[in-house]
Amino acid sequence: MTLLSVTLLTLCVSTSKGQDSLSLSKYIQPARQENIFKTEGYYNWGGSVVKGEDGKYHLFYSRWPKSTQFSGWMVYSEIAHAVSDQPTGPWEYKETVLEGRGKGYWDAITAHNPKIKCFEGKFYLYYISTNLGENEDYTEDDLREISHSRMSHPGRKAARSNQRTGVAVATSLNGPWIRQNQPLIEPSGPITTLTVNPAVDQGKDDRYYMIVKGDKPNETRFIRNQAMAISDHPDGPYEIQPDPVIDYIDTEDMSLWFDESRSRYYGIFHTPEGFIGLVSSVDGVKWKKASEYQVMPKEIKMEDGSILKPDRLERPFVYEENGKVIMLGLAAKQGNDSFVITIPLKY
């Protein structure tokens, strides 16, 4: 090999690092029925997957009784644990791992929207919860009323404004899960009111990067921003950065990962405008639309050739193995059912 060839090869390798060349859409496969996870009597909602010490795949997801209505997630959600031999299912419920802790705690009411990660030999289960502030005289009837109410209800307003992100830590996926007595982060900078729907990964600098959602400051419309927070440790303290991850469109439900082959951070989200989208960053702080900004519409191709178009398609999450995303997860609501879908990707 000539010196010129070596130089060109080195140049190609070095310039590919950090390039935004990810195109998830072309690898997404049609879904099968075994990829759809429903539970009798419950709404199942967005989850997160990790591979366990047993070689199996572990899904942590939200669920709440159908008797509380779909809006009951605000006060009745719990975080459950299911297991599969494959990252795409079929899934089998194993146990409920987190619920609201009761009066007197920041996470008194509900446990929702989990993300499970393995850092430094421990498992970190990030989740959101809430309380009713100074009103600790509430009864079960009050919670039932909130679960059936619209956002204008005073109790539901209080529950929303007290939503925060926390973490529970365990040395095994079988627990016990040890919770912190304070939330991980309070709203500031590019978000106000609440800090919810965490997305966490370890960056190339070995620090921990967390995206959280909150309301957009100085805005009369109902629009949410995504903010970045950084910590030296997976369980905090986290510091919100001044620049938003997304503030140009109303978005929800980020999932975050660091792509080592591209030396680039990616965040996947959904938007009420009707698509699953992707943003990227070289440093985890400055974000922009990814080269494949719209990954897919809110519909799913099924193996039998049909198209599943649920009433709602949200909570995107990914599972990586050997440096590649091999599963895209989503939460869907169709009629009076809601379920988790874990779709395979094939390269």
Kinemage of the C-alpha trace (Angstrom):
@kinemage 1
@onewidth
@group {chain A} dominant
@subgroup {mainchain}
@vectorlist {calphas} color= white
{ca met a 1} P 0.000 0.000 0.000
{ca thr a 2} L 1.381 3.391 -0.993
{ca leu a 3} L 1.715 6.348 1.327
{ca leu a 4} L -1.088 8.072 -0.600
{ca ser a 5} L -3.385 5.065 -0.071
{ca val a 6} L -2.634 5.006 3.653
{ca thr a 7} L -3.307 8.739 3.879
{ca leu a 8} L -6.635 8.421 2.032
{ca leu a 9} L -7.689 5.443 4.177
{ca thr a 10} L -6.856 7.350 7.363
{ca leu a 11} L -8.766 10.363 6.100
{ca cys a 12} L -11.856 8.251 5.308
{ca val a 13} L -11.817 6.600 8.727
{ca ser a 14} L -11.337 9.864 10.601
{ca thr a 15} L -14.026 11.736 8.674
{ca ser a 16} L -16.617 8.961 9.144
{ca lys a 17} L -16.350 9.425 12.904
{ca gly a 18} L -18.920 11.974 13.996
{ca gln a 19} L -20.811 11.910 10.707
{ca asp a 20} L -24.579 11.768 10.965
{ca ser a 21} L -25.032 8.777 8.675
{ca leu a 22} L -27.609 6.803 10.676
{ca ser a 23} L -30.735 5.719 8.777
{ca leu a 24} L -32.897 3.567 11.019
{ca ser a 25} L -35.884 3.427 8.694
{ca lys a 26} L -34.333 1.096 6.134
{ca tyr a 27} L -33.619 -1.535 8.785
{ca ile a 28} L -37.058 -1.608 10.448
{ca gln a 29} L -38.764 -4.948 9.823
{ca pro a 30} L -42.484 -5.751 9.696
{ca ala a 31} L -43.866 -6.558 13.135
{ca arg a 32} L -45.341 -9.901 14.147
{ca gln a 33} L -48.001 -10.648 16.731
{ca glu a 34} L -45.305 -11.922 19.106
{ca asn a 35} L -43.841 -8.408 19.088
{ca ile a 36} L -47.063 -7.001 20.602
{ca phe a 37} L -47.285 -7.212 24.383
{ca lys a 38} L -50.744 -6.935 25.945
{ca thr a 39} L -51.918 -7.791 29.457
{ca glu a 40} L -55.501 -8.695 30.335
{ca gly a 41} L -57.151 -5.995 32.429
{ca tyr a 42} L -54.287 -3.497 32.074
{ca tyr a 43} L -53.117 -0.743 29.812
{ca asn a 44} L -49.458 -1.454 28.938
{ca trp a 45} L -47.371 1.550 27.963
{ca gly a 46} L -43.846 2.543 26.958
{ca gly a 47} L -40.915 0.554 28.175
{ca ser a 48} L -37.191 -0.002 28.115
{ca val a 49} L -35.105 -3.146 27.627
{ca val a 50} L -31.826 -4.369 29.078
{ca lys a 51} L -30.013 -7.699 28.810
{ca gly a 52} L -29.657 -9.445 32.150
{ca glu a 53} L -27.024 -11.554 33.848
{ca asp a 54} L -29.151 -14.569 32.879
{ca gly a 55} L -28.757 -13.909 29.151
{ca lys a 56} L -32.435 -13.029 28.854
{ca tyr a 57} L -33.961 -9.694 27.924
{ca his a 58} L -35.799 -7.680 30.522
{ca leu a 59} L -38.532 -5.182 29.709
{ca phe a 60} L -39.502 -2.559 32.273
{ca tyr a 61} L -42.764 -0.851 31.332
{ca ser a 62} L -45.726 1.092 32.692
{ca arg a 63} L -49.127 -0.447 33.328
{ca trp a 64} L -52.316 0.527 35.152
{ca pro a 65} L -55.763 -1.044 35.559
{ca lys a 66} L -58.291 -0.459 32.791
{ca ser a 67} L -60.849 0.182 35.510
{ca thr a 68} L -59.149 3.541 36.157
{ca gln a 69} L -59.548 4.597 32.482
{ca phe a 70} L -56.642 5.464 30.197
{ca ser a 71} L -56.194 8.811 31.961
{ca gly a 72} L -55.592 6.868 35.187
{ca trp a 73} L -51.871 6.679 34.425
{ca met a 74} L -51.465 9.998 36.231
{ca val a 75} L -52.203 8.402 39.615
{ca tyr a 76} L -52.407 4.606 39.202
{ca ser a 77} L -49.483 3.578 36.983
{ca glu a 78} L -46.940 1.052 38.235
{ca ile a 79} L -43.672 -0.151 36.716
{ca ala a 80} L -43.688 -3.809 35.807
{ca his a 81} L -41.006 -6.251 34.697
{ca ala a 82} L -41.358 -8.791 31.867
{ca val a 83} L -38.850 -11.266 30.428
{ca ser a 84} L -38.121 -12.743 26.986
{ca asp a 85} L -35.478 -14.828 25.248
{ca gln a 86} L -35.340 -12.183 22.498
{ca pro a 87} L -35.218 -8.368 22.644
{ca thr a 88} L -38.350 -8.317 20.467
{ca gly a 89} L -40.489 -10.670 22.566
{ca pro a 90} L -42.721 -12.514 23.163
{ca trp a 91} L -42.805 -11.067 26.687
{ca glu a 92} L -43.970 -12.696 29.894
{ca tyr a 93} L -44.938 -10.626 32.918
{ca lys a 94} L -42.777 -11.405 35.926
{ca glu a 95} L -43.486 -8.859 38.659
{ca thr a 96} L -44.354 -5.314 39.585
{ca val a 97} L -41.248 -3.500 40.824
{ca leu a 98} L -42.302 0.089 41.625
{ca glu a 99} L -45.501 1.803 42.716
{ca gly a 100} L -46.217 5.164 44.305
{ca arg a 101} L -44.692 5.133 47.811
{ca gly a 102} L -47.570 6.909 49.520
{ca lys a 103} L -48.050 10.159 51.387
{ca gly a 104} L -44.963 12.023 52.548
{ca tyr a 105} L -42.706 11.076 49.617
{ca trp a 106} L -41.900 13.002 46.442
{ca asp a 107} L -42.997 9.868 44.546
{ca ala a 108} L -46.153 9.367 46.578
{ca ile a 109} L -48.459 8.793 43.615
{ca thr a 110} L -47.808 6.628 40.524
{ca ala a 111} L -44.611 5.222 38.957
{ca his a 112} L -44.447 5.728 35.223
{ca asn a 113} L -42.386 5.967 32.028
{ca pro a 114} L -39.325 3.890 33.028
{ca lys a 115} L -35.893 3.691 31.453
{ca ile a 116} L -33.624 0.834 32.580
{ca lys a 117} L -29.834 1.140 32.213
{ca cys a 118} L -26.774 -0.755 33.393
{ca phe a 119} L -23.897 1.478 34.524
{ca glu a 120} L -20.810 0.620 36.569
{ca gly a 121} L -22.105 -2.858 37.419
{ca lys a 122} L -25.453 -1.651 38.771
{ca phe a 123} L -28.931 -1.312 37.305
{ca tyr a 124} L -30.542 2.125 37.281
{ca leu a 125} L -34.293 2.326 36.848
{ca tyr a 126} L -35.242 5.903 35.961
{ca tyr a 127} L -38.914 6.767 36.308
{ca ile a 128} L -41.374 9.599 36.903
{ca ser a 129} L -43.777 10.115 39.772
{ca thr a 130} L -45.761 12.833 41.498
{ca asn a 131} L -47.591 14.018 44.617
{ca leu a 132} L -50.308 16.553 45.442
{ca gly a 133} L -48.025 19.073 47.127
{ca glu a 134} L -49.264 20.359 50.450
{ca asn a 135} L -52.558 18.491 50.126
{ca glu a 136} L -51.826 15.256 51.959
{ca asp a 137} L -55.408 14.799 53.135
{ca tyr a 138} L -56.487 13.224 49.861
{ca thr a 139} L -58.447 9.990 49.864
{ca glu a 140} L -58.769 7.086 47.467
{ca asp a 141} L -61.969 8.703 46.194
{ca asp a 142} L -59.984 11.862 45.406
{ca leu a 143} L -57.441 9.856 43.402
{ca arg a 144} L -60.233 8.095 41.529
{ca glu a 145} L -61.753 11.462 40.656
{ca ile a 146} L -58.389 12.727 39.399
{ca ser a 147} L -57.893 9.608 37.294
{ca his a 148} L -61.210 10.223 35.525
{ca ser a 149} L -60.774 13.992 35.161
{ca arg a 150} L -59.545 16.349 32.489
{ca met a 151} L -56.431 18.483 32.873
{ca ser a 152} L -58.498 21.455 34.077
{ca his a 153} L -59.346 19.577 37.311
{ca pro a 154} L -57.429 21.186 40.246
{ca gly a 155} L -56.186 17.811 41.510
{ca arg a 156} L -54.917 16.804 38.094
{ca lys a 157} L -53.224 20.180 37.684
{ca ala a 158} L -51.448 19.670 41.014
{ca ala a 159} L -50.407 16.142 40.077
{ca arg a 160} L -48.986 17.349 36.766
{ca ser a 161} L -47.044 20.291 38.207
{ca asn a 162} L -45.409 18.046 40.832
{ca gln a 163} L -44.189 15.450 38.328
{ca arg a 164} L -40.477 14.791 38.622
{ca thr a 165} L -37.847 12.268 37.515
{ca gly a 166} L -36.202 9.895 39.982
{ca val a 167} L -34.130 6.730 40.013
{ca ala a 168} L -34.105 3.396 41.813
{ca val a 169} L -30.856 1.384 41.979
{ca ala a 170} L -30.209 -2.354 42.330
{ca thr a 171} L -27.285 -4.737 41.929
{ca ser a 172} L -29.606 -7.295 40.308
{ca leu a 173} L -32.608 -7.080 38.018
{ca asn a 174} L -34.423 -9.067 40.662
{ca gly a 175} L -33.974 -6.176 43.114
{ca pro a 176} L -34.260 -4.970 45.740
{ca trp a 177} L -34.678 -1.515 44.217
{ca ile a 178} L -33.434 1.326 46.415
{ca arg a 179} L -35.036 4.682 45.696
{ca gln a 180} L -33.691 8.131 46.411
{ca asn a 181} L -35.715 10.325 48.731
{ca gln a 182} L -35.468 13.321 46.411
{ca pro a 183} L -36.087 13.745 42.676
{ca leu a 184} L -33.027 13.791 40.445
{ca ile a 185} L -33.671 17.184 38.926
{ca glu a 186} L -35.827 20.303 39.136
{ca pro a 187} L -36.984 22.390 36.154
{ca ser a 188} L -34.735 25.263 35.106
{ca gly a 189} L -33.263 26.887 32.012
{ca pro a 190} L -35.126 25.742 28.886
{ca ile a 191} L -37.931 23.949 30.783
{ca thr a 192} L -40.442 24.928 33.477
{ca thr a 193} L -43.148 23.285 35.632
{ca leu a 194} L -42.026 19.649 35.536
{ca thr a 195} L -39.132 17.294 34.713
{ca val a 196} L -40.365 14.054 33.180
{ca asn a 197} L -39.729 11.233 30.722
{ca pro a 198} L -35.996 10.749 31.293
{ca ala a 199} L -33.630 9.411 28.648
{ca val a 200} L -30.136 8.557 29.892
{ca asp a 201} L -26.845 7.268 28.502
{ca gln a 202} L -23.152 7.458 29.262
{ca gly a 203} L -21.223 9.730 26.919
{ca lys a 204} L -17.817 9.464 25.304
{ca asp a 205} L -16.395 11.543 28.170
{ca asp a 206} L -17.726 8.984 30.720
{ca arg a 207} L -20.215 11.507 32.060
{ca tyr a 208} L -23.960 10.809 32.147
{ca tyr a 209} L -26.342 12.617 29.837
{ca met a 210} L -30.050 12.888 30.607
{ca ile a 211} L -32.784 14.400 28.463
{ca val a 212} L -35.932 15.455 30.330
{ca lys a 213} L -39.121 17.109 29.161
{ca gly a 214} L -40.788 20.174 30.635
{ca asp a 215} L -42.991 23.057 29.575
{ca lys a 216} L -41.579 25.706 27.261
{ca pro a 217} L -40.854 28.948 29.176
{ca asn a 218} L -42.720 32.165 28.347
{ca glu a 219} L -45.267 30.288 26.263
{ca thr a 220} L -49.064 30.501 26.498
{ca arg a 221} L -49.643 27.514 24.232
{ca phe a 222} L -49.312 23.916 25.446
{ca ile a 223} L -45.821 23.223 24.094
{ca arg a 224} L -43.092 21.114 25.656
{ca asn a 225} L -39.307 21.516 25.389
{ca gln a 226} L -36.585 18.898 25.757
{ca ala a 227} L -33.621 19.800 27.981
{ca met a 228} L -30.202 18.223 28.540
{ca ala a 229} L -28.789 17.590 32.006
{ca ile a 230} L -25.309 16.222 32.759
{ca ser a 231} L -23.801 14.473 35.782
{ca asp a 232} L -20.578 12.762 36.775
{ca his a 233} L -22.619 9.924 38.270
{ca pro a 234} L -25.638 7.962 36.991
{ca asp a 235} L -27.673 8.857 40.086
{ca gly a 236} L -26.807 12.552 39.990
{ca pro a 237} L -26.670 15.331 40.831
{ca tyr a 238} L -27.637 16.476 37.311
{ca glu a 239} L -27.240 20.009 36.013
{ca ile a 240} L -29.560 21.277 33.277
{ca gln a 241} L -27.730 22.906 30.372
{ca pro a 242} L -28.848 26.300 29.032
{ca asp a 243} L -29.453 25.144 25.448
{ca pro a 244} L -32.572 23.039 24.732
{ca val a 245} L -32.352 19.768 22.832
{ca ile a 246} L -35.608 20.580 21.017
{ca asp a 247} L -37.599 23.815 21.253
{ca tyr a 248} L -38.827 24.284 17.680
{ca ile a 249} L -41.620 21.681 17.733
{ca asp a 250} L -43.838 20.108 20.398
{ca thr a 251} L -42.292 16.723 21.239
{ca glu a 252} L -42.440 13.982 23.846
{ca asp a 253} L -40.861 10.743 24.981
{ca met a 254} L -37.174 10.971 24.082
{ca ser a 255} L -34.835 8.012 24.166
{ca leu a 256} L -31.116 8.696 24.063
{ca trp a 257} L -28.067 6.693 23.068
{ca phe a 258} L -24.428 7.265 22.163
{ca asp a 259} L -23.428 5.678 18.840
{ca glu a 260} L -19.769 4.705 19.264
{ca ser a 261} L -19.143 3.949 15.589
{ca arg a 262} L -20.226 7.456 14.630
{ca ser a 263} L -19.048 9.107 17.872
{ca arg a 264} L -22.407 10.852 17.985
{ca tyr a 265} L -25.415 11.099 20.286
{ca tyr a 266} L -28.904 10.337 18.998
{ca gly a 267} L -32.315 11.062 20.451
{ca ile a 268} L -35.534 9.536 19.151
{ca phe a 269} L -38.924 11.062 19.962
{ca his a 270} L -42.536 11.340 18.861
{ca thr a 271} L -44.460 14.452 17.991
{ca pro a 272} L -48.191 15.199 17.913
{ca glu a 273} L -47.576 16.304 14.325
{ca gly a 274} L -47.597 12.638 13.395
{ca phe a 275} L -44.146 11.077 13.102
{ca ile a 276} L -41.326 9.399 14.998
{ca gly a 277} L -38.306 11.679 14.705
{ca leu a 278} L -34.558 11.739 15.309
{ca val a 279} L -32.112 14.420 16.466
{ca ser a 280} L -28.338 14.169 16.844
{ca ser a 281} L -25.387 15.838 18.526
{ca val a 282} L -21.615 15.589 18.418
{ca asp a 283} L -21.082 16.731 22.015
{ca gly a 284} L -24.416 15.936 23.699
{ca val a 285} L -25.056 19.643 24.321
{ca lys a 286} L -25.649 21.223 20.903
{ca trp a 287} L -28.430 19.350 19.076
{ca lys a 288} L -29.942 19.544 15.613
{ca lys a 289} L -32.254 17.558 13.376
{ca ala a 290} L -30.647 14.291 12.274
{ca ser a 291} L -30.032 13.591 8.599
{ca glu a 292} L -32.999 11.200 8.866
{ca tyr a 293} L -35.213 13.531 10.858
{ca gln a 294} L -38.480 11.678 10.186
{ca val a 295} L -37.832 8.000 10.878
{ca met a 296} L -41.362 6.732 10.304
{ca pro a 297} L -44.997 7.827 10.268
{ca lys a 298} L -47.258 6.761 13.118
{ca glu a 299} L -48.134 3.424 11.589
{ca ile a 300} L -46.594 -0.036 11.699
{ca lys a 301} L -46.157 -2.514 8.870
{ca met a 302} L -47.214 -5.997 9.920
{ca glu a 303} L -45.757 -9.268 8.649
{ca asp a 304} L -49.098 -10.258 7.063
{ca gly a 305} L -48.994 -7.169 4.848
{ca ser a 306} L -51.489 -5.124 6.858
{ca ile a 307} L -50.801 -1.683 8.303
{ca leu a 308} L -51.477 -1.047 11.980
{ca lys a 309} L -52.643 2.552 12.454
{ca pro a 310} L -53.324 2.949 16.171
{ca asp a 311} L -55.108 5.919 17.709
{ca arg a 312} L -51.835 6.845 19.406
{ca leu a 313} L -48.248 5.738 18.740
{ca glu a 314} L -45.737 7.133 21.249
{ca arg a 315} L -42.872 6.375 23.672
{ca pro a 316} L -40.170 5.295 21.173
{ca phe a 317} L -37.219 3.449 22.732
{ca val a 318} L -34.332 1.459 21.303
{ca tyr a 319} L -32.229 -1.499 22.333
{ca glu a 320} L -28.606 -1.664 21.177
{ca glu a 321} L -26.379 -4.709 20.937
{ca asn a 322} L -22.829 -4.820 19.552
{ca gly a 323} L -23.045 -1.149 18.669
{ca lys a 324} L -26.234 -1.406 16.592
{ca val a 325} L -29.865 -0.654 17.312
{ca ile a 326} L -31.569 -4.032 16.858
{ca met a 327} L -34.998 -3.201 18.291
{ca leu a 328} L -37.308 -0.194 18.123
{ca gly a 329} L -39.967 -0.118 20.812
{ca leu a 330} L -43.191 1.877 20.769
{ca ala a 331} L -46.340 2.249 22.842
{ca ala a 332} L -49.683 2.129 21.048
{ca lys a 333} L -53.285 2.798 22.000
{ca gln a 334} L -56.089 1.378 19.918
{ca gly a 335} L -59.632 1.662 21.215
{ca asn a 336} L -59.660 0.477 24.823
{ca asp a 337} L -56.348 -1.400 24.460
{ca ser a 338} L -52.819 -0.146 24.859
{ca phe a 339} L -49.717 -2.233 24.331
{ca val a 340} L -45.955 -2.244 23.897
{ca ile a 341} L -44.537 -3.131 20.471
{ca thr a 342} L -40.903 -4.276 20.149
{ca ile a 343} L -40.025 -4.229 16.446
{ca pro a 344} L -36.900 -5.968 15.056
{ca leu a 345} L -34.299 -4.177 12.957
{ca lys a 346} L -32.280 -6.191 10.438
{ca tyr a 347} L -29.010 -5.088 8.856
